[in-house]
């Protein structure tokens, strides 16, 4: 009477296998996309930190230059922004050249 149901019942193991394989493949692709996204976010944050540190170093240099550089040697400055701590220092070398060193610490 219901011969279609008997046929489906005999093949239900194959259907279950296909559904499981499809879901596993989708999960593998999802993990790959998530990993790639996290790597790109970390790389972008590293670039943001480098640019911020560079701009802060230029700012402290030109601020010290405008205010008579001689008194600025040995000055250190700490700036907390976007969850990072940026540490900058003006260093005078023996030849009279001023260098600004900037470091940042990640949370």
C-alpha positions in Angstrom: 0.0 0.0 0.0 2.7 2.5 1.0 5.7 1.2 -1.0 7.4 4.6 -1.2 7.8 4.7 2.6 9.5 1.3 2.7 12.0 2.4 0.0 12.8 5.6 2.0 13.1 3.7 5.2 15.7 1.4 3.6 17.7 4.4 2.3 17.5 6.5 5.4 21.1 5.6 6.4 22.4 7.0 3.1 20.5 10.2 3.6 21.8 10.6 7.2 25.4 10.0 5.9 24.9 12.7 3.2 23.5 15.2 5.7 26.3 14.5 8.1 29.0 14.9 5.5 27.4 18.1 4.2 27.3 19.6 7.7 30.9 18.6 8.3 32.1 20.2 5.1 30.1 23.4 6.0 31.8 23.5 9.4 35.2 23.1 7.9 34.6 26.0 5.6 33.2 28.1 8.4 36.3 27.5 10.6 38.5 28.4 7.7 36.7 31.6 7.1 36.7 32.5 10.8 40.5 31.8 11.1 41.2 34.0 8.0 39.1 36.8 9.5 40.9 36.7 12.8 44.3 36.7 11.1 43.2 39.8 9.1 41.9 41.5 12.2 45.2 40.9 14.0 47.3 42.2 11.1 45.1 45.3 10.7 45.4 46.0 14.5 49.2 45.7 14.2 49.3 48.2 11.3 47.0 50.6 13.3 49.4 50.4 16.3 52.5 51.1 14.0 50.8 54.1 12.4 49.6 55.5 15.7 53.1 55.1 17.2 54.7 56.7 14.2 52.3 59.7 14.3 52.7 60.1 18.1 56.5 60.1 17.7 56.4 62.7 15.0 54.1 64.8 17.2 56.3 64.7 20.2 59.3 65.5 18.0 57.8 68.6 16.4 56.4 69.7 19.7 59.9 69.5 21.3 61.4 71.2 18.2 59.0 74.1 18.5 59.8 74.5 22.2 63.6 74.6 22.0 64.8 71.0 21.5 67.7 71.2 24.1 65.4 71.0 27.1 63.4 68.1 25.6 66.3 65.6 25.6 65.4 62.7 28.0 61.7 63.5 28.0 59.4 60.5 28.1 55.7 60.5 27.5 53.1 57.8 27.9 49.8 58.0 26.0 47.0 55.5 26.6 44.6 55.1 23.7 42.4 52.4 22.2 43.5 49.9 24.9 47.2 50.4 24.2 49.9 52.1 26.1 52.3 54.1 23.9 55.6 55.0 25.4 57.7 57.7 23.7 61.2 59.0 24.6 63.4 61.7 23.1 67.0 60.7 23.0 69.9 62.9 22.1 72.9 61.0 20.6 76.5 62.1 21.1 76.6 63.7 17.7 73.7 66.0 18.7 71.0 64.2 16.7 67.7 63.8 18.4 65.8 60.5 18.0 62.3 59.7 19.2 61.7 56.1 20.2 58.1 54.8 20.4 57.0 51.5 21.9 53.5 50.2 22.5 52.1 47.4 24.6 49.2 45.3 23.7 46.6 44.5 26.4 
